[in-house]
Amino acid sequence: MSNLTIAVTEFLLMGFSDIRELQILYSFLFFLIYSAGLMGNLLIVIITTFDRRLHTPMYFFLRNLSIVDACFISTTLPQASVNSLMNNRAVSIIGCAAQIFLVVFLGYFEFTLLTVMAHDRYVAICHPLHYPVIMSPRVCMQMTLTCLFTGLLYAGFHTGYTFQLSFCQSNVLHQFFCDIPSLLKISCSETFGNTLSLLASALVVGVGCFVCITASYIRILSTVLKFPVKEDQRKAFSTCVPHIIVVSLFLISVLYVYLQPPSSSGSIKDVFFSLFYSMITPFLNPIIYSLRNKQIKEALKIVMKRKHSLKSKG
């Protein structure tokens, strides 16, 4: 068994098709989605950074979410696109470990950041007079750094714990990128401790954040319904709806993939739901926020006008 374990020096990711034409098509689609998602998120980062009117807690968190999404989508899609184009599914153990660390870290960071954003909307709508004090720049920075550092610890623990296992039965991962559930399914070591820690931590983080988000929106809803002016109700709902959509897509897809027992065989459903939290959600974030946010659209127009005027002068 030890000889077989040493022989596993790389993993093979699942291909989307064995037909060459379809491989090229998938590669092209992944590249388009990646380019659009990356450009959209970076555009929000640029707009919220250089437009002083958007230097508020809400847009501070939105800027950080866009940075996380840009990194998240860059962790999985470029490799998937290249692998499909080159018909090469191999990934080294070090590369797999690095990808798992980044996916877990960025996923944790995104979900906790979405929780903080829900709290920000609750304070802004339910306690508008105390909002500048409760959500001061210092508090916003502390919240963001807490999400970041706890995410590093969370990802570091699970990545290290996973790669203490032996892999001697198979090196084929039924996934288009490296993730912990896929590795647990092919390990020849005892994975009960890994499974228990993964389920427990996923439930604590996932359910904990979900409870906080739900509580925030219940209080927001009860406050918004008391608004005398219907237009104010509509504006409040339009601010919160994108957040709810992103949270729902992200949570459902992550929990489906990570709460399955390792004994279950890989299926197309796993890949489908993985696409949602690793690709679709980061891609949709800039679309949802930019299309439903007048301030973002106005700031974008100003940036485009400045760019046009600079070109004219040049």
N, C-alpha and C positions, 0 to 999 in steps of 0.2 A: 504493500500500500504506500509506503514511503517513496518508493521509486515512481509510482504513478503520480503521487502528489507533486514531486519535483518536476515531473514532465509538464505539468500545467503551468505554462509561462505566459499564456494569453487566453483571452476569452473571445468567443465568437458571438457577435450580436445577430439578432434576427433580421433577415432581409425582408423587404416588403413585397418582393416579387423575384422570380427566377428568370423572367422574360426581360431581355436587355432593353427593349423599347420602353417598357414600363419603369425600369430602374432609372433610365434617363429622365422620364417624365416626373417621377417622384422627386428626383434630385432637383429638377427645375422648380417644382412646386415648393419644396422646402426652402430653396434659395429665395423665392419670391416672398414667401411668408416671413422668413427671417429678415430680409431687407426691409419690408414694410413695417414689421414690428420694431426693429431696431431704429429705423428713421423716425417712426412715430414717437417712441419713448424718448429718444434724444432730443426731438423737437420740443417736447414738453419740458425737458430739463433746461434747454436753452431759453425758452420763453419765460418760465418761472424764475430763472436766474437773473435775466437782464431787465425784466419789466418790474420796476420797483412797486407798482401797484399790487403785484402778486406776492409780495414779501409778507405773507400772513401764515399762521400755523397750517391752515388747510392746504395751501400750495407748497409749503415746506414739506409736508408729509407726501403730497402728490409727487413732488420732485424726487424724493427718496424712493417712492414706489416705482417711478419710472426708471430710476437707476438700477434698482433691483431687477425689474422686468427685463431691462436691456442685458444685464449680466445673465439672468436666468435663461433667456432665449438663446444667448450665445454659448451656453454650456452644452446644449444638446443638439440644436438644429444644424450648425455648420458641420459637425462630424457626421450626422445622419445624411446630410446632403452629399458630402464627399464620399462617404462609404457607398451610397447608392450609385453615384456616378462612376466610381472606380471599381465597383463590384468587390469591395474589400470590407469584410465584416470583422476583421481582427482588431482587438484592442488589448494593449499590454495590461498587466496587473497594476502597475503604477498609474497608468492612464485611467484605468477603471476606478481605482481608489480615489484619484483626484476628482473624477467626475461625480462619484457618489458623494464625496465631501461637499462639493459645490452645490449639487442638487438639493441635498438635505439642508445645508446652511441657507441657501437662497429661498427654499420653500418655507422654512421656519421663519426667516426674516420677513418674508412677504406676508405670511398669515398673521404674525404678531403685529406687523405694521398696519395691516388692515383693521386689526382690533383697536389699535391706538387711534386710527382715523375715525372709527365709529365713536369712540369716546370724545374725540374732538368735535364731531358733528353734534353729539348730545349736549356738550357744554355750550356750543355756539347757539343752538336753538332753544335749549331749556334754561340756560343761565347767561343770556347775552350781556348783561351788565357786568358780570364777574369774569367774562371770557378773557379779557386781556391779562387779568391777574392769574387765573387758573392755568391758562395755556400760554404762559410767558415764553419767550425764546429759550430761556434756560431750561424750563420744564420740557419743552419740545425736544431739545437736544438730549436731555437726560433720558427721555423715553426712547428715542431713536438709538442711542448708544446701548441702552439696556437690551433692546431687541437684537442689536448686532453682536454684543459680547456673549449673551446667552445662546445665540444661534451658533457661534463658533464652538462653544463648549458642547452643545447638543450634537452638532455635526461631527466634531472630533471624537466624541465618545462612541457614537454608532459606527463611524467609519473604522476606528481602531478595533472595536469589538467584532465587527463583521470579518475583518481580514486576519483575525486570529484563527479562523476556521480553516479546515483543509478542503481542497477541491480536487477530488480524484475520480469521481464518477463520470463527470461530463464537464465540458467547458463552454457549452452552448447556452446562451442566455436568451430566453424567449421575450426579448424586449429590444427596442431600437436604441437604447442607451443603458448604461450600467445603473442599476438600482438595487437596493438591499433585498427586497422580496425575491427578485430573480436569483440572486446569489444564494440565498437561504435554500431555495428549491434544488439547487444542484450540489450543495455541500454534502460531503460524506461524514462530517463531524456531527456531534450532537448539537442541535440548534434550538433546544428548548429555551435556554437562557436568553439567546438572541431574540427569539420570537416573543418571549415574555416581556423583555425590556422594550422591544420595538412597539408592541401593542400597548403596553402601559404608558409609555411616553407619548405615543401618538394620541391615545385617549385623553391623557392629562392635558396636553397642549391643545389638541383639536377641540375637545369638549369644553375645556376651560375658556379658550378664545371664543368659541361659539356661544357660550353662555353670556360672556361679557358683551359680545356684539348684539345678541338677541335682546339682552336687557337694555342696552343703549337705544336700540330702535323701538322697543316697546314704549320707553319713556319719551322718545322723540315723537312717536305716533300720537300718544296721548296729549302731548303739548300742541302738536300741529293741528289736531282736530278742534282745539279751543280757539284757534286764530279766527277773528271775526271776518277777515277779508279772505275770500276764496283765492285771490291771486297770491297772497302770502302762503297759503297752504300748497298751492301748485309749485311755487318756487322751492319750498322746503322739501317736498316730495321729489322734485326733479334733481335736487342735490343728493338725496339719499339713495334713489333707485339704482344709479350706476354702482354704488358701493355694494348694495345687496346682490346685484347680478354677479359681480366679480367674486364676492365671498361664497355665494352658492355654488358657482362653477368650480371654484378652487377646492372647497371643502369636500364636496361630493366625490370628485374625481380622486383626490388624495386618499380619502378614507376607504374608497373601494379598492384601490391598489394595495394600500399598506395594511389593511385589516384582514386580508385573506390569509388562511393558514398556509405554511410552506408546502404542505402535502399536496395542495391543489396544483394541477398542471397548468402551464402557461396557456393562455388563450388569446384570441383576437380582442376580447373585451378588455384585457389588461392593457394592451397596446392602445386601444381606443381611449380609455380613460386617462392613460398616461399622456396622450396627446393633448388632452384638455388642460391639465395643470402645468405641463411643461412647455406647451406651444400656444394653444388657443387663448388661454387667459392672459399671458404677457402680450399677445398680439392684439387682443380686444381692448385692453386697458386704455391705450391712447385714443382709440376710436370712440369708446364710450364716453370718456371724460371730455374729449375735445368737441364732440358733436352735441353734447348736452350742457356745455358750459359756455355761457356768453362771454365771460371775461377772458377765457382762453382763446376764443375765436377773435375777439377784438384785439388782444395782444398779438395774435398771429398776423392779423392784417397790418398792424403797426410795424412789425418786424419786416414783413414783405415790402411795405412802402419804403422803409429805410434802405433795404437792400436794393430796391429799384432806383432810388435817388442816388445811392453811391455809384451804381453802375452808370447812371446818366452823367454824373460828374466826371467819372473816369473816362 
